[in-house]
Amino acid sequence: MDILILGGAGQVGTELQAFPWPEGVRVHAPDRQSLDITDEAAVAAALDARAYAAVINTAAYTAVDRAESEVAAAWRLNALAPAILAAETRRRAIPLIHVSTDYVFDGSGEGFYAPDAPVNPKSVYGASKAAGEMAVRSANPRHVIVRTAWVVSPHRGNFVKTMLRLANERDRLTVVDDQHGCPTSAADLAGALAAIALRLAGDEAAPTGTVHCVNDGATTWCDFARAIVAGAARRGGRSVPVAGIPTAAYPTPARRPANSRLSTQSLTDAFGIAPRGWEAALDDILDRLVGPVRSH
């Protein structure tokens, strides 16, 4: 069985390639130089090269603030590419698993967002991702859209690595404390994507639609930063105080959702996947980045 992974160089794509796939499953993760997913002819040729059982699209334009000025680039990768992928996979009867984001919501809701909550993006990035979702839904009925948030890992640039670096450089950190969300381990997300892909590849009647996948529990960016610094300190890293600041004190070009907590009940109901807590996932990442917890 052959599975195509797009966005293989990113955090989630890296973990998908490292995932212990069942025997007989071959994953293919062409880089963007060898496959431009905004090129319809190139996508068609790639899908004709092998009888793929599923396609997992983790590729995205994720520079949230830069997207406010690079609108066309964000829409090409986040809306046009999914439209092409959905049309070409449907033509070949291949299920498509597509990763999306909490930024499709405006963040004004209370509690945890369910997948059927109305979308109302407030940034170019969020709008382009919402358009990509719509393209996938309309073009390939055998799809699963997996929304996620606050993705972290030992790979590429992300919040955990940034906080570790800043804790080594500064005596005090200030982090926004009025944005609420759910951290997500790229490895845990990759595991869920793999399970969904294998289910769709092997079962014509597998569930389709939109689900949310984040680690269990919720926090603020500030409390997440405190957990990172404390976890690193237990492993011999530097401990520095982390002070909370309001979003208004840290203006950015793109507007962030104040509440991007996502309910994973849909993921459990459809696929039997119940993500573990974010604290345990963070410990695994810190083990790889800093080292094991030191005994006293």
Sequence and secondary structure as in RCSB ss.txt:
>XXXX:A:sequence
MDILILGGAGQVGTELQAFPWPEGVRVHAPDRQSLDITDEAAVAAALDARAYAAVINTAAYTAVDRAESEVAAAW
RLNALAPAILAAETRRRAIPLIHVSTDYVFDGSGEGFYAPDAPVNPKSVYGASKAAGEMAVRSANPRHVIVRTAW
VVSPHRGNFVKTMLRLANERDRLTVVDDQHGCPTSAADLAGALAAIALRLAGDEAAPTGTVHCVNDGATTWCDFA
RAIVAGAARRGGRSVPVAGIPTAAYPTPARRPANSRLSTQSLTDAFGIAPRGWEAALDDILDRLVGPVRSH
>XXXX:A:secstr
 EEEEESTTSHHHHHHHHS   TT EEE   TTT  TT HHHHHHHHHHS EEEEEE      TTGGGT HHHHH
IIIIIHHHHHHHHHHHTT  EEEEEEGGGS S S S B TTS     SHHHHHHHHHHHHHHHH SSEEEEEE S
EE SSSS HHHHHHHHHHH S EEEE S EE  EEHHHHHHHHHHHHHHHHH TT   EEEE   BS EEHHHHH
HHHHHHHHTTT     EEEE GGGS  SS   SB  B  HHHHHHH     BHHHHHHHHHHHHT S    
